[in-house]
Amino acid sequence: MPFERSLLERIDHYQDELERRTERDEGAVMTSVLGNLQKIFNARRGTAASAKEYGLPDFNDLVWEFPDIVMEIKKSILENIVQYEPRLVNVRIKHLRDDENPLEMKFQISGQLLAGRGTRGVKFTTIMGESGRIRVWS
């Protein structure tokens, strides 16, 4: 059964975990997954000592991959979700082209959220802007 919180959130709030429930709050799971994706996507690959593949590559390095940059980013997003966010399954990544904002890259992440005793479909949107920060929302 998936947890509502990530491992670090559970450690930080260990008192709450002492009163475990059999039913998981889907809203809490969704909030935790959203926060975890935000952390993963804003970490640069190679900066986590214990997990060298954690995070996304520096996009300045991917410029040389053009025109395949979109495929490289999609691949990296998917690999990180599969490896570091097990509460999302059957994940698909779609590039959302935005001609009005050519300096931003937008992706839609869809899949199944493991929550409670089953799964439910979810969608997240990410925007990679000029600042280098990646925003994620549902």
NULUM-702762 format. One record per residue: residue number from 0; residue in three letters; x, y, z of N, C-alpha, C, CB in turn. Coordinates in Angstrom, 2 decimals, always signed. Last residue first. Glycine has a CB too. Example, Ala and Ser with C-alpha at 12.3 -4.5 7.8 and 13.67 -1.06 7.14 Angstrom:
2
+-----+------+---------+---------+---------+---------+---------+---------+---------+---------+---------+---------+---------+---------+
:  nr : rest :      nx :      ny :      nz :     cax :     cay :     caz :      cx :      cy :      cz :     cbx :     cby :     cbz :
+-----+------+---------+---------+---------+---------+---------+---------+---------+---------+---------+---------+---------+---------+
:   1 :  SER :  +12.85 :   -2.25 :   +7.08 :  +13.67 :   -1.06 :   +7.14 :  +12.90 :   +0.03 :   +7.87 :  +14.08 :   -0.60 :   +5.72 :
:   0 :  ALA :  +13.19 :   -5.69 :   +7.80 :  +12.30 :   -4.50 :   +7.80 :  +13.20 :   -3.30 :   +7.80 :  +11.31 :   -4.47 :   +9.05 :
+-----+------+---------+---------+---------+---------+---------+---------+---------+---------+---------+---------+---------+---------+
END
This chain:
138
+-----+------+---------+---------+---------+---------+---------+---------+---------+---------+---------+---------+---------+---------+
:  nr : rest :      nx :      ny :      nz :     cax :     cay :     caz :      cx :      cy :      cz :     cbx :     cby :     cbz :
+-----+------+---------+---------+---------+---------+---------+---------+---------+---------+---------+---------+---------+---------+
: 137 :  SER :   -1.02 :  +20.32 :  -10.50 :   -1.99 :  +19.32 :  -10.98 :   -3.27 :  +20.02 :  -11.37 :   -2.28 :  +18.25 :   -9.90 :
: 136 :  TRP :   +2.33 :  +21.46 :  -11.26 :   +1.02 :  +21.58 :  -10.62 :   +0.10 :  +20.53 :  -11.21 :   +0.42 :  +22.99 :  -10.80 :
: 135 :  VAL :   +5.60 :  +22.66 :  -11.10 :   +4.74 :  +21.49 :  -11.29 :   +3.42 :  +21.76 :  -10.58 :   +5.42 :  +20.17 :  -10.74 :
: 134 :  ARG :   +8.30 :  +24.42 :  -12.51 :   +7.06 :  +24.45 :  -11.73 :   +6.23 :  +23.24 :  -12.10 :   +6.25 :  +25.77 :  -11.99 :
: 133 :  ILE :  +11.68 :  +24.77 :  -12.32 :  +10.61 :  +23.97 :  -12.95 :   +9.42 :  +23.99 :  -12.00 :  +11.08 :  +22.50 :  -13.25 :
: 132 :  ARG :  +14.08 :  +27.29 :  -13.01 :  +13.18 :  +26.61 :  -12.07 :  +12.09 :  +25.89 :  -12.84 :  +12.57 :  +27.61 :  -11.08 :
: 131 :  GLY :  +15.26 :  +28.67 :  -15.04 :  +15.84 :  +27.38 :  -14.69 :  +15.00 :  +26.60 :  -13.69 :  +17.21 :  +27.58 :  -14.14 :
: 130 :  SER :  +14.22 :  +30.97 :  -16.03 :  +14.92 :  +31.06 :  -14.76 :  +15.64 :  +29.77 :  -14.39 :  +13.96 :  +31.43 :  -13.66 :
: 129 :  GLU :  +12.73 :  +30.30 :  -18.27 :  +14.05 :  +30.91 :  -18.46 :  +14.88 :  +30.89 :  -17.19 :  +13.91 :  +32.34 :  -18.94 :
: 128 :  GLY :  +11.02 :  +27.21 :  -17.31 :  +11.17 :  +28.57 :  -17.79 :  +12.60 :  +29.04 :  -17.91 :  +10.43 :  +29.49 :  -16.91 :
: 127 :  MET :   +9.14 :  +24.56 :  -17.69 :  +10.56 :  +24.86 :  -17.53 :  +10.79 :  +26.22 :  -18.16 :  +11.48 :  +23.76 :  -18.17 :
: 126 :  ILE :   +6.32 :  +23.34 :  -16.22 :   +6.84 :  +24.40 :  -17.08 :   +8.29 :  +24.63 :  -16.69 :   +6.01 :  +25.72 :  -16.96 :
: 125 :  THR :   +4.10 :  +20.58 :  -16.12 :   +5.37 :  +21.19 :  -15.73 :   +5.72 :  +22.28 :  -16.72 :   +6.51 :  +20.13 :  -15.66 :
: 124 :  THR :   +1.18 :  +19.15 :  -14.79 :   +1.78 :  +19.97 :  -15.83 :   +3.07 :  +20.55 :  -15.28 :   +0.81 :  +21.10 :  -16.31 :
: 123 :  PHE :   -0.35 :  +15.99 :  -14.29 :   +0.45 :  +17.09 :  -13.78 :   +0.95 :  +17.87 :  -14.99 :   +1.64 :  +16.59 :  -12.88 :
: 122 :  LYS :   -3.10 :  +13.90 :  -13.65 :   -2.31 :  +14.66 :  -14.63 :   -1.59 :  +15.78 :  -13.90 :   -3.21 :  +15.22 :  -15.77 :
: 121 :  VAL :   -4.32 :  +10.58 :  -12.88 :   -3.88 :  +11.92 :  -12.51 :   -3.12 :  +12.56 :  -13.67 :   -2.99 :  +11.88 :  -11.24 :
: 120 :  GLY :   -6.60 :   +7.99 :  -12.08 :   -5.87 :   +8.75 :  -13.08 :   -5.53 :  +10.14 :  -12.60 :   -6.67 :   +8.83 :  -14.36 :
: 119 :  ARG :   -6.01 :   +5.85 :   -9.30 :   -6.87 :   +6.80 :  -10.01 :   -5.99 :   +7.59 :  -10.97 :   -7.62 :   +7.76 :   -9.02 :
: 118 :  THR :   -6.18 :   +2.68 :   -7.62 :   -5.48 :   +3.71 :   -8.37 :   -6.51 :   +4.68 :   -8.95 :   -4.60 :   +3.09 :   -9.49 :
: 117 :  GLY :   -6.64 :   +1.45 :   -4.27 :   -6.67 :   +1.32 :   -5.71 :   -5.83 :   +2.40 :   -6.38 :   -8.09 :   +1.39 :   -6.22 :
: 116 :  ARG :   -6.84 :   +1.97 :   -1.62 :   -6.85 :   +0.56 :   -2.01 :   -6.86 :   +0.38 :   -3.53 :   -8.04 :   -0.14 :   -1.41 :
: 115 :  GLY :   -4.83 :   +4.80 :   -1.41 :   -5.87 :   +3.99 :   -0.79 :   -5.75 :   +2.55 :   -1.21 :   -7.26 :   +4.53 :   -1.14 :
: 114 :  ALA :   -3.19 :   +5.09 :   -4.51 :   -3.67 :   +5.73 :   -3.29 :   -4.80 :   +4.90 :   -2.71 :   -4.14 :   +7.19 :   -3.55 :
: 113 :  LEU :   -1.22 :   +5.57 :   -7.12 :   -1.53 :   +4.51 :   -6.17 :   -1.92 :   +5.18 :   -4.86 :   -0.33 :   +3.52 :   -5.97 :
: 112 :  LEU :   -2.21 :   +7.11 :  -10.03 :   -1.74 :   +7.36 :   -8.67 :   -2.18 :   +6.20 :   -7.79 :   -2.28 :   +8.72 :   -8.12 :
: 111 :  GLN :   -1.23 :   +6.81 :  -13.36 :   -2.10 :   +6.31 :  -12.31 :   -1.45 :   +6.55 :  -10.96 :   -2.41 :   +4.80 :  -12.51 :
: 110 :  GLY :   -0.76 :   +9.60 :  -15.61 :   -0.53 :   +8.24 :  -15.14 :   -1.55 :   +7.85 :  -14.10 :   +0.86 :   +8.09 :  -14.57 :
: 109 :  SER :   +0.97 :  +12.25 :  -17.23 :   -0.26 :  +11.57 :  -16.85 :   +0.08 :  +10.14 :  -16.44 :   -1.30 :  +11.58 :  -18.03 :
: 108 :  ILE :   +2.29 :  +15.35 :  -17.63 :   +2.59 :  +14.03 :  -17.08 :   +1.26 :  +13.41 :  -16.69 :   +3.59 :  +14.12 :  -15.85 :
: 107 :  GLN :   +3.10 :  +17.61 :  -20.09 :   +2.01 :  +17.05 :  -19.31 :   +2.42 :  +15.64 :  -18.91 :   +0.66 :  +17.05 :  -20.12 :
: 106 :  PHE :   +5.33 :  +20.39 :  -20.29 :   +5.07 :  +18.96 :  -20.45 :   +3.86 :  +18.58 :  -19.60 :   +6.30 :  +18.12 :  -20.06 :
: 105 :  LYS :   +6.85 :  +23.15 :  -21.85 :   +5.75 :  +22.65 :  -21.03 :   +5.52 :  +21.18 :  -21.35 :   +4.46 :  +23.48 :  -21.26 :
: 104 :  MET :   +9.35 :  +25.48 :  -21.81 :   +8.99 :  +24.14 :  -22.27 :   +7.96 :  +23.59 :  -21.31 :  +10.24 :  +23.20 :  -22.37 :
: 103 :  GLU :   +9.88 :  +28.81 :  -22.92 :   +9.39 :  +27.88 :  -21.91 :   +9.10 :  +26.53 :  -22.56 :   +8.13 :  +28.43 :  -21.20 :
: 102 :  LEU :  +10.44 :  +30.42 :  -24.99 :  +11.53 :  +30.17 :  -24.05 :  +11.11 :  +29.27 :  -22.89 :  +12.06 :  +31.48 :  -23.52 :
: 101 :  PRO :   +8.10 :  +30.84 :  -26.45 :   +9.10 :  +29.92 :  -26.99 :  +10.27 :  +29.62 :  -26.05 :   +9.65 :  +30.49 :  -28.26 :
: 100 :  ASN :   +5.10 :  +31.35 :  -25.97 :   +6.20 :  +31.38 :  -24.99 :   +7.32 :  +30.44 :  -25.44 :   +5.69 :  +30.98 :  -23.56 :
:  99 :  GLU :   +3.46 :  +30.91 :  -28.11 :   +3.45 :  +32.24 :  -27.50 :   +4.58 :  +32.43 :  -26.49 :   +2.11 :  +32.48 :  -26.83 :
:  98 :  ASP :   +3.64 :  +28.24 :  -28.75 :   +4.29 :  +29.20 :  -29.65 :   +4.32 :  +30.61 :  -29.08 :   +3.57 :  +29.21 :  -30.98 :
:  97 :  ASP :   +4.06 :  +25.55 :  -27.04 :   +3.46 :  +26.85 :  -26.77 :   +4.20 :  +27.90 :  -27.60 :   +3.53 :  +27.20 :  -25.23 :
:  96 :  ARG :   +3.45 :  +22.06 :  -26.85 :   +4.08 :  +23.17 :  -27.57 :   +3.32 :  +24.46 :  -27.32 :   +4.15 :  +22.87 :  -29.09 :
:  95 :  LEU :   +3.90 :  +19.83 :  -24.57 :   +2.84 :  +20.76 :  -24.93 :   +3.48 :  +21.99 :  -25.56 :   +1.97 :  +21.15 :  -23.69 :
:  94 :  HIS :   +4.83 :  +16.46 :  -24.62 :   +5.29 :  +17.83 :  -24.78 :   +4.11 :  +18.69 :  -25.24 :   +6.48 :  +17.91 :  -25.81 :
:  93 :  LYS :   +3.99 :  +14.04 :  -22.25 :   +3.62 :  +14.66 :  -23.53 :   +4.14 :  +16.10 :  -23.54 :   +2.07 :  +14.63 :  -23.76 :
:  92 :  ILE :   +4.47 :  +10.93 :  -20.76 :   +4.93 :  +12.31 :  -20.82 :   +4.59 :  +12.85 :  -22.21 :   +6.46 :  +12.43 :  -20.52 :
:  91 :  ARG :   +2.98 :   +8.57 :  -18.59 :   +3.19 :   +9.04 :  -19.97 :   +3.55 :  +10.53 :  -19.91 :   +1.91 :   +8.80 :  -20.85 :
:  90 :  VAL :   +3.08 :   +5.82 :  -16.38 :   +3.34 :   +7.24 :  -16.63 :   +3.57 :   +7.49 :  -18.11 :   +4.55 :   +7.72 :  -15.82 :
:  89 :  ASN :   +2.29 :   +3.64 :  -14.77 :   +1.76 :   +3.82 :  -16.13 :   +1.90 :   +5.27 :  -16.58 :   +0.28 :   +3.38 :  -16.19 :
:  88 :  VAL :   +2.30 :   +5.22 :  -11.50 :   +2.55 :   +4.10 :  -12.42 :   +1.89 :   +4.40 :  -13.77 :   +2.00 :   +2.76 :  -11.83 :
:  87 :  LEU :   +3.45 :   +6.72 :   -8.60 :   +2.91 :   +6.96 :   -9.94 :   +3.29 :   +5.78 :  -10.83 :   +3.45 :   +8.31 :  -10.53 :
:  86 :  ARG :   +4.80 :   +5.92 :   -6.40 :   +3.35 :   +6.03 :   -6.25 :   +2.66 :   +6.39 :   -7.57 :   +3.02 :   +7.09 :   -5.20 :
:  85 :  PRO :   +7.54 :   +6.01 :   -6.83 :   +6.84 :   +4.75 :   -7.10 :   +5.33 :   +4.82 :   -6.93 :   +7.37 :   +3.70 :   -6.19 :
:  84 :  GLU :   +9.64 :   +8.03 :   -7.80 :   +8.26 :   +8.28 :   -7.36 :   +7.40 :   +7.06 :   -7.67 :   +7.67 :   +9.55 :   -8.05 :
:  83 :  TYR :  +12.17 :   +7.33 :   -8.76 :  +12.07 :   +8.03 :   -7.47 :  +10.65 :   +8.39 :   -7.03 :  +12.87 :   +9.27 :   -7.52 :
:  82 :  GLN :  +12.03 :   +5.86 :  -11.22 :  +13.01 :   +5.53 :  -10.19 :  +12.67 :   +6.09 :   -8.81 :  +14.37 :   +6.03 :  -10.61 :
:  81 :  VAL :   +9.92 :   +7.03 :  -12.66 :   +9.95 :   +5.58 :  -12.46 :  +10.87 :   +5.21 :  -11.30 :  +10.40 :   +4.86 :  -13.76 :
:  80 :  ILE :  +10.79 :   +9.71 :  -12.63 :   +9.52 :   +9.32 :  -12.01 :   +9.52 :   +7.83 :  -11.71 :   +8.32 :   +9.69 :  -12.91 :
:  79 :  ASN :  +13.21 :   +9.53 :  -14.05 :  +13.21 :   +9.99 :  -12.66 :  +11.91 :   +9.62 :  -11.95 :  +13.41 :  +11.49 :  -12.61 :
:  78 :  GLU :  +12.33 :   +8.65 :  -16.59 :  +13.28 :   +7.84 :  -15.81 :  +13.26 :   +8.24 :  -14.34 :  +14.69 :   +7.99 :  -16.37 :
:  77 :  LEU :  +10.69 :  +10.86 :  -17.35 :  +10.13 :   +9.52 :  -17.15 :  +11.04 :   +8.65 :  -16.29 :   +9.88 :   +8.85 :  -18.49 :
:  76 :  ILE :  +12.61 :  +12.92 :  -17.57 :  +11.47 :  +13.05 :  -16.66 :  +10.91 :  +11.67 :  -16.33 :  +10.36 :  +13.95 :  -17.29 :
:  75 :  SER :  +14.26 :  +11.85 :  -19.59 :  +14.80 :  +12.10 :  -18.26 :  +13.69 :  +12.23 :  -17.22 :  +15.65 :  +13.37 :  -18.28 :
:  74 :  LYS :  +12.48 :  +11.78 :  -21.77 :  +13.13 :  +10.55 :  -21.30 :  +13.63 :  +10.72 :  -19.87 :  +14.29 :  +10.16 :  -22.23 :
:  73 :  LYS :  +11.92 :  +14.52 :  -22.05 :  +10.85 :  +13.57 :  -21.76 :  +11.41 :  +12.27 :  -21.18 :  +10.03 :  +13.26 :  -23.03 :
:  72 :  ILE :  +14.52 :  +15.40 :  -22.73 :  +13.88 :  +15.87 :  -21.49 :  +12.76 :  +14.92 :  -21.10 :  +13.34 :  +17.31 :  -21.66 :
:  71 :  GLU :  +14.90 :  +14.07 :  -25.19 :  +15.84 :  +13.85 :  -24.09 :  +15.23 :  +14.27 :  -22.75 :  +17.15 :  +14.64 :  -24.33 :
:  70 :  MET :  +12.82 :  +15.14 :  -26.74 :  +12.83 :  +13.70 :  -26.45 :  +13.76 :  +13.39 :  -25.28 :  +13.27 :  +12.91 :  -27.70 :
:  69 :  VAL :  +13.67 :  +17.81 :  -26.83 :  +12.38 :  +17.48 :  -26.24 :  +12.34 :  +16.00 :  -25.87 :  +11.23 :  +17.82 :  -27.20 :
:  68 :  ILE :  +16.13 :  +17.63 :  -28.20 :  +16.11 :  +18.07 :  -26.80 :  +14.79 :  +17.69 :  -26.12 :  +16.32 :  +19.59 :  -26.71 :
:  67 :  ASP :  +16.70 :  +17.07 :  -30.82 :  +16.16 :  +15.98 :  -30.00 :  +16.02 :  +16.36 :  -28.53 :  +17.05 :  +14.77 :  -30.11 :
:  66 :  PRO :  +17.94 :  +18.86 :  -32.49 :  +16.52 :  +19.07 :  -32.21 :  +15.90 :  +18.00 :  -31.31 :  +15.76 :  +19.14 :  -33.50 :
:  65 :  PHE :  +19.95 :  +19.38 :  -29.62 :  +18.89 :  +19.92 :  -30.47 :  +18.97 :  +19.29 :  -31.85 :  +19.00 :  +21.46 :  -30.57 :
:  64 :  GLU :  +21.98 :  +18.73 :  -27.98 :  +21.14 :  +17.61 :  -28.43 :  +20.05 :  +18.07 :  -29.39 :  +20.52 :  +16.91 :  -27.23 :
:  63 :  TRP :  +23.09 :  +20.99 :  -27.08 :  +23.81 :  +20.31 :  -28.14 :  +23.03 :  +19.12 :  -28.68 :  +25.16 :  +19.85 :  -27.65 :
:  62 :  VAL :  +21.48 :  +21.59 :  -24.95 :  +21.38 :  +22.42 :  -26.15 :  +22.04 :  +21.73 :  -27.33 :  +22.02 :  +23.80 :  -25.92 :
:  61 :  LEU :  +22.04 :  +20.16 :  -22.69 :  +21.18 :  +19.53 :  -23.68 :  +21.04 :  +20.34 :  -24.96 :  +19.82 :  +19.29 :  -23.09 :
:  60 :  ASP :  +23.46 :  +21.82 :  -21.03 :  +24.18 :  +20.69 :  -21.64 :  +23.37 :  +20.04 :  -22.76 :  +24.52 :  +19.65 :  -20.58 :
:  59 :  ASN :  +21.44 :  +23.45 :  -20.16 :  +22.50 :  +24.06 :  -20.98 :  +23.31 :  +22.97 :  -21.69 :  +23.43 :  +24.94 :  -20.11 :
:  58 :  PHE :  +20.02 :  +21.83 :  -18.48 :  +19.49 :  +22.04 :  -19.82 :  +20.49 :  +22.75 :  -20.73 :  +18.21 :  +22.83 :  -19.75 :
:  57 :  ASP :  +21.34 :  +19.30 :  -16.61 :  +21.42 :  +20.74 :  -16.83 :  +21.01 :  +20.98 :  -18.28 :  +22.88 :  +21.30 :  -16.53 :
:  56 :  PRO :  +18.96 :  +16.63 :  -16.03 :  +20.25 :  +17.17 :  -16.49 :  +20.19 :  +18.69 :  -16.61 :  +20.64 :  +16.55 :  -17.83 :
:  55 :  LEU :  +17.15 :  +16.14 :  -12.93 :  +17.20 :  +16.32 :  -14.38 :  +18.56 :  +16.88 :  -14.79 :  +16.06 :  +17.25 :  -14.85 :
:  54 :  GLY :  +17.44 :  +13.59 :  -10.34 :  +17.28 :  +14.93 :  -10.88 :  +17.39 :  +14.96 :  -12.39 :  +18.30 :  +15.85 :  -10.28 :
:  53 :  TYR :  +19.73 :  +11.01 :   -9.80 :  +18.60 :  +11.76 :   -9.27 :  +18.59 :  +13.16 :   -9.87 :  +18.67 :  +11.84 :   -7.72 :
:  52 :  GLU :  +21.99 :   +9.62 :  -10.46 :  +21.02 :   +9.82 :  -11.54 :  +19.81 :  +10.64 :  -11.09 :  +20.56 :   +8.48 :  -12.08 :
:  51 :  LYS :  +23.42 :   +9.36 :   -8.05 :  +23.97 :  +10.20 :   -9.13 :  +22.97 :  +10.50 :  -10.24 :  +25.18 :   +9.53 :   -9.72 :
:  50 :  ALA :  +22.74 :   +9.26 :   -4.98 :  +22.00 :   +8.83 :   -6.18 :  +22.39 :   +9.74 :   -7.34 :  +20.44 :   +8.86 :   -5.94 :
:  49 :  SER :  +24.31 :  +10.30 :   -3.00 :  +23.87 :   +8.92 :   -2.86 :  +23.13 :   +8.38 :   -4.07 :  +23.00 :   +8.79 :   -1.65 :
:  48 :  ALA :  +24.79 :  +12.96 :   -3.77 :  +25.91 :  +12.03 :   -3.58 :  +25.47 :  +10.57 :   -3.55 :  +26.64 :  +12.37 :   -2.29 :
:  47 :  ALA :  +23.32 :  +14.80 :   -6.18 :  +22.99 :  +14.00 :   -5.00 :  +24.06 :  +12.90 :   -4.85 :  +21.54 :  +13.38 :   -5.12 :
:  46 :  THR :  +24.17 :  +15.87 :   -8.58 :  +24.43 :  +16.63 :   -7.36 :  +24.09 :  +15.87 :   -6.08 :  +23.65 :  +17.92 :   -7.39 :
:  45 :  GLY :  +23.46 :  +14.45 :  -10.84 :  +24.86 :  +14.40 :  -10.42 :  +25.15 :  +15.15 :   -9.13 :  +25.71 :  +14.93 :  -11.49 :
:  44 :  ARG :  +20.96 :  +16.62 :  -12.04 :  +21.57 :  +15.29 :  -12.09 :  +23.04 :  +15.38 :  -11.70 :  +21.41 :  +14.66 :  -13.50 :
:  43 :  ARG :  +19.54 :  +18.98 :   -9.92 :  +20.36 :  +18.73 :  -11.11 :  +21.05 :  +17.38 :  -10.99 :  +21.41 :  +19.85 :  -11.30 :
:  42 :  ALA :  +16.18 :  +19.38 :   -8.96 :  +17.53 :  +18.91 :   -8.61 :  +18.28 :  +18.66 :   -9.91 :  +17.48 :  +17.61 :   -7.72 :
:  41 :  ASN :  +13.70 :  +19.87 :   -9.84 :  +14.54 :  +21.04 :   -9.60 :  +15.92 :  +20.67 :   -9.08 :  +13.86 :  +21.97 :   -8.63 :
:  40 :  PHE :  +12.49 :  +17.39 :  -10.01 :  +12.70 :  +18.14 :  -11.25 :  +13.59 :  +19.37 :  -11.06 :  +11.38 :  +18.56 :  -11.81 :
:  39 :  ILE :  +12.36 :  +16.62 :   -7.28 :  +13.12 :  +15.84 :   -8.26 :  +13.48 :  +16.69 :   -9.46 :  +12.33 :  +14.60 :   -8.71 :
:  38 :  LYS :  +10.65 :  +18.58 :   -6.18 :  +12.03 :  +18.42 :   -5.70 :  +12.89 :  +17.68 :   -6.71 :  +12.04 :  +17.66 :   -4.36 :
:  37 :  GLN :   +8.30 :  +18.11 :   -7.65 :   +8.92 :  +19.45 :   -7.66 :  +10.39 :  +19.36 :   -7.23 :   +8.13 :  +20.43 :   -6.71 :
:  36 :  LEU :   +7.76 :  +15.50 :   -6.88 :   +8.09 :  +15.78 :   -8.28 :   +8.79 :  +17.14 :   -8.40 :   +6.81 :  +15.76 :   -9.16 :
:  35 :  ASN :   +7.13 :  +15.96 :   -4.17 :   +8.29 :  +15.15 :   -4.53 :   +8.71 :  +15.39 :   -5.97 :   +7.97 :  +13.66 :   -4.31 :
:  34 :  GLY :   +4.79 :  +17.50 :   -4.38 :   +5.99 :  +18.06 :   -3.75 :   +7.24 :  +17.29 :   -4.11 :   +5.83 :  +18.08 :   -2.24 :
:  33 :  LEU :   +3.13 :  +15.55 :   -5.61 :   +3.39 :  +16.84 :   -6.27 :   +4.65 :  +17.50 :   -5.70 :   +2.19 :  +17.79 :   -6.10 :
:  32 :  VAL :   +3.07 :  +13.62 :   -3.60 :   +3.64 :  +13.29 :   -4.91 :   +4.01 :  +14.58 :   -5.64 :   +2.65 :  +12.45 :   -5.75 :
:  31 :  SER :   +1.75 :  +15.10 :   -1.56 :   +3.09 :  +14.57 :   -1.34 :   +3.79 :  +14.26 :   -2.67 :   +3.04 :  +13.32 :   -0.47 :
:  30 :  THR :   -0.72 :  +15.58 :   -2.76 :   +0.12 :  +16.70 :   -2.33 :   +1.56 :  +16.26 :   -2.15 :   -0.42 :  +17.30 :   -1.03 :
:  29 :  MET :   -1.63 :  +12.92 :   -3.09 :   -1.44 :  +13.79 :   -4.25 :   -0.53 :  +14.97 :   -3.91 :   -2.80 :  +14.31 :   -4.76 :
:  28 :  VAL :   -1.83 :  +12.11 :   -0.41 :   -0.94 :  +11.40 :   -1.32 :   -0.61 :  +12.30 :   -2.51 :   -1.57 :  +10.06 :   -1.80 :
:  27 :  ALA :   -3.80 :  +13.87 :   +0.50 :   -2.47 :  +13.93 :   +1.09 :   -1.44 :  +13.23 :   +0.21 :   -2.48 :  +13.30 :   +2.49 :
:  26 :  GLY :   -5.95 :  +13.01 :   -1.08 :   -5.48 :  +14.39 :   -1.18 :   -4.07 :  +14.54 :   -0.62 :   -6.43 :  +15.33 :   -0.46 :
:  25 :  GLU :   -6.33 :  +10.39 :   -0.19 :   -5.87 :  +10.63 :   -1.55 :   -5.33 :  +12.04 :   -1.74 :   -7.00 :  +10.38 :   -2.54 :
:  24 :  ASP :   -5.41 :   +8.99 :   +2.74 :   -6.07 :  +10.18 :   +2.24 :   -5.51 :  +10.51 :   +0.86 :   -5.89 :  +11.38 :   +3.23 :
:  23 :  ARG :   -5.78 :   +5.51 :   +3.23 :   -4.91 :   +6.64 :   +2.94 :   -5.74 :   +7.78 :   +2.36 :   -3.77 :   +6.23 :   +1.97 :
:  22 :  GLU :   -6.74 :   +3.35 :   +5.79 :   -7.14 :   +4.07 :   +4.58 :   -6.24 :   +5.29 :   +4.43 :   -8.64 :   +4.49 :   +4.64 :
:  21 :  THR :   -5.49 :   +2.64 :   +8.13 :   -5.53 :   +1.65 :   +7.05 :   -5.94 :   +2.31 :   +5.74 :   -6.51 :   +0.51 :   +7.40 :
:  20 :  ARG :   -3.13 :   +4.81 :   +9.72 :   -4.49 :   +4.48 :   +9.32 :   -4.43 :   +3.41 :   +8.23 :   -5.25 :   +5.74 :   +8.81 :
:  19 :  ARG :   -0.94 :   +5.21 :  +12.51 :   -1.21 :   +4.83 :  +11.12 :   -2.66 :   +4.47 :  +10.90 :   -0.32 :   +3.65 :  +10.72 :
:  18 :  GLU :   +0.31 :   +6.76 :  +14.55 :   -1.14 :   +6.57 :  +14.49 :   -1.54 :   +6.22 :  +13.06 :   -1.88 :   +7.84 :  +14.98 :
:  17 :  LEU :   +2.90 :   +7.11 :  +13.98 :   +2.59 :   +6.15 :  +15.04 :   +1.10 :   +5.83 :  +15.06 :   +3.02 :   +6.70 :  +16.41 :
:  16 :  GLU :   +3.00 :   +9.17 :  +12.22 :   +3.06 :   +7.82 :  +11.66 :   +2.76 :   +6.76 :  +12.71 :   +4.42 :   +7.57 :  +11.04 :
:  15 :  ASP :   +3.11 :  +11.37 :  +13.85 :   +1.88 :  +11.13 :  +13.08 :   +1.83 :   +9.70 :  +12.57 :   +1.78 :  +12.11 :  +11.91 :
:  14 :  GLN :   +5.73 :  +11.12 :  +14.70 :   +4.64 :  +10.99 :  +15.67 :   +3.32 :  +10.70 :  +14.98 :   +4.51 :  +12.27 :  +16.52 :
:  13 :  TYR :   +7.27 :  +11.65 :  +12.42 :   +7.17 :  +10.28 :  +12.91 :   +6.06 :  +10.09 :  +13.92 :   +8.48 :   +9.86 :  +13.52 :
:  12 :  HIS :   +7.78 :  +13.61 :  +10.44 :   +6.51 :  +13.60 :  +11.19 :   +6.25 :  +12.22 :  +11.79 :   +5.33 :  +14.02 :  +10.27 :
:  11 :  ASP :  +10.22 :  +12.98 :   +9.31 :  +10.05 :  +14.30 :   +9.92 :   +8.80 :  +14.36 :  +10.80 :   +9.98 :  +15.37 :   +8.83 :
:  10 :  ILE :   +9.62 :  +10.49 :   +8.23 :  +10.63 :  +10.60 :   +9.30 :  +10.44 :  +11.90 :  +10.05 :  +12.07 :  +10.51 :   +8.72 :
:   9 :  ARG :   +7.77 :  +11.23 :   +6.28 :   +7.35 :  +10.33 :   +7.36 :   +8.33 :  +10.40 :   +8.52 :   +7.25 :   +8.90 :   +6.84 :
:   8 :  GLU :   +9.34 :  +12.83 :   +4.62 :   +8.19 :  +13.44 :   +5.30 :   +7.73 :  +12.56 :   +6.46 :   +7.03 :  +13.65 :   +4.30 :
:   7 :  LEU :  +11.15 :  +10.89 :   +3.70 :  +11.64 :  +12.00 :   +4.53 :  +10.51 :  +12.71 :   +5.26 :  +12.40 :  +13.01 :   +3.67 :
:   6 :  LEU :   +9.37 :   +9.22 :   +2.22 :  +10.13 :   +8.71 :   +3.36 :  +10.59 :   +9.84 :   +4.27 :  +11.34 :   +7.90 :   +2.87 :
:   5 :  SER :   +6.28 :  +11.00 :   +1.53 :   +7.56 :  +10.41 :   +1.14 :   +8.28 :   +9.95 :   +2.40 :   +8.43 :  +11.43 :   +0.32 :
:   4 :  ARG :   +2.90 :  +10.07 :   +2.39 :   +4.06 :  +10.95 :   +2.45 :   +5.30 :  +10.22 :   +1.95 :   +4.28 :  +11.47 :   +3.88 :
:   3 :  GLU :   +1.10 :   +8.07 :   +2.09 :   +0.65 :   +9.42 :   +1.78 :   +1.84 :  +10.37 :   +1.67 :   -0.32 :   +9.92 :   +2.86 :
:   2 :  PHE :   +2.33 :   +5.06 :   +0.55 :   +2.26 :   +5.99 :   +1.66 :   +1.77 :   +7.35 :   +1.19 :   +3.62 :   +6.12 :   +2.32 :
:   1 :  PRO :   +0.67 :   +2.19 :   -0.87 :   +1.52 :   +3.37 :   -0.95 :   +1.32 :   +4.28 :   +0.26 :   +1.24 :   +4.13 :   -2.24 :
:   0 :  MET :   +0.85 :   -1.17 :   +0.00 :   +0.00 :   +0.00 :   +0.00 :   +0.91 :   +1.24 :   +0.00 :   -0.98 :   -0.01 :   +1.24 :
+-----+------+---------+---------+---------+---------+---------+---------+---------+---------+---------+---------+---------+---------+
END
